Structures are given as structure tokens and as C-alpha cells.
Amino acid sequence: MNTASTASQNTGATGKDAREGGTSKAAFESSGDIERDLKALREEFAHLAEQVANIVTNTGNAAWRRAKARMDGAVSDAENKGREAAGAVREVSDKFVDAIDDSIKTRPYTTLALVAGLAFLFGATWRR
């Protein structure tokens, strides 16, 4: 059976302290344990936060490098496609000029009539 006097003997406090709610030795020691536990917990959380920050930083850098590599690849592809497109336009324009030259040489009046008709259509459309 645990009474106030037994509790006071076990904790080293007087019966009066245990009955009146005074601070006993065990309560004081347990508060010290709690403070040490809280301090250890804070240190562990600080260490954990540092580890998470390192992971985020390293992962962020890796993600940045991957994104940069992909963007460089996309830019390179766009440049290559742009060169191909410019080459294709140049080819078409050269063939168009050659076709006009041949048309002027072989059928000069037909070419002149065709150019006059296109100019008329372009002018009529431009006015509206």
C-alpha cells in the first residue's frame, strides 16, 4: 500500500511536501530528465533538419543539372531544325527563281500575264 508517507520516504521528501504538492526530489530529478530529453530531441531535430537541407540541396542541384541538360538538348534540337528549315526555304526559293527564269525564257507573255493577274488579286485583297 502506497501512502503519502511511503511516497515521501521513497522520494526523499517529507510527508508534508507530498501532501501539500511541494516539489519533491523525484519530481526535481524527473524534470532534469525531461530537460535532458528535450535537449537531446532538439539536437536530433536540428541534425535531421540539416540532413533534409543537404538532401534538398543535392537533389535540387541534380534536378537543376537534369533540367539544364534537357534545355540544352532542346535548344540544340531547335537550332538544328532551324538550320534545316532555313536550308529548305533556301532550296525552295532557288527552285522558284529557277522556275521563273525558265518561264520567262520559254513563255514571256504568259509569265507577264500571270504576274499581272497575281498583282491585281493582291491589290484587291489588300484594299479590303
Buried (B, 14 or more C-beta within 10 A) or exposed (E): EEEBEEBBEEBEBBBEBBBEEEEBEBBEEEEEEEEEEEEEEEEEEEEEEEEEEEEEEEEEEEEEEEEEEEEEEEEEEEEEEEEEEEEEEEEEEEEEEEEEEEBEEEEEEEBEEEEEEEEEEEEEEEEE
